[in-house]
Amino acid sequence: MIDQAAIDALFLTARTHNKWKPEPVSEAELRQLYDILKMGPTSANCSPARFVFVTTPEGKERLRPALSSGNLEKTMSAPVTVIIGIDTMFYEKLPTLFPHADARSWFTSSPALAEETAFRNGTLQGAYLMLAARAVGLDVGAMSGFEKAKVDEAFFAGTTVKSNFLCNLGHGDPSGVFGKLPRLPFEEACSIA
């Protein structure tokens, strides 16, 4: 079992950040967190998530029109905003990622299964991104308050990738953290069958 400090850093004391210190996040840090998150499990190792690390002022300006008013300032001031996308044709990589079976045919024969698999596993990979970021000492602020069509046009036009959600990364300013909100107790959220 990992130690209590690691559990705290990943879950218990970790917070969603809304304000950011002006410390940059290096490309080396982004590569390190990707090398960690890519090892998280996905069904048939399908790995449908695609990540755009928006770090430049020009990139942020391309993102600006898609942001809701409540997410504008925190996103524009974050050192990095990650667009977590889903490759709708992820199965084209399966001959490499899952070579011991013809997994590609599972999805080419069922568009509904392909869509469901891409969304579920791409979302999992987005969660792995947040945990990997916390593991390497970065703070996160995930959000879904944006216009997907505008993000897709600005960043994924002409591709098979569609946006899923956004996540700001950096070194959080604790003055922008809200009080810890309640969670459902085991009895309300769980059952044992």
C-alpha positions, 0 to 999 in steps of 0.5 A: 500500500502507498503511504498516507502522504501519497493518498493525501496528495492524490485524494484527501488533501488535494483540491480543485484549483481556480487560481494559479501561481505564475510558475511555469510548467515545463515540457519535461513535466508534461512528458513525465505526467503523460508517461505516467498516465498512459500506463493506466488501464483501458479496455483492450488497451484502446487508449482513445484519449488525445491530449492538447497541452495549451501553453502559449498565449496564442493557444489560449486565445484560440480557446477563449471563445469556447470558455464559459464566463465562470471558467474564463479567468482561471483558464486564461491564467493557468500555465497549462490547459489540457484539452482531453479529447477522444479519438473516435477512430481509436480502434485503428491503433489496436493492431499495435496496442492489442496485437494478440487479437483482432480487436479492431473488428470489435469496434468497426462492426459496432459504431455504438460500441466504439463510441461508448468505449471511446468515451468511457476509456478516454474519460478514464485517461483524463482522470489518470492525467489528473492523478499523474499531475498530482503525483508529479507535484502539479495542481489541477482544475478540471472543468466541463464549462465550455462549448465543445463545437468551438474547441473541436473547430479550433483544435481538432478540425479535420481530425477524428478527435472530439473534445471531452473535457478541459483541465487546468494544470500548474501550481495552484494559489490556495487563495482560490480554493473553495472549502471542501464539499461533502461527499456521499457516505458509503451507505448512500453511494454503495451496496454490497451484493 
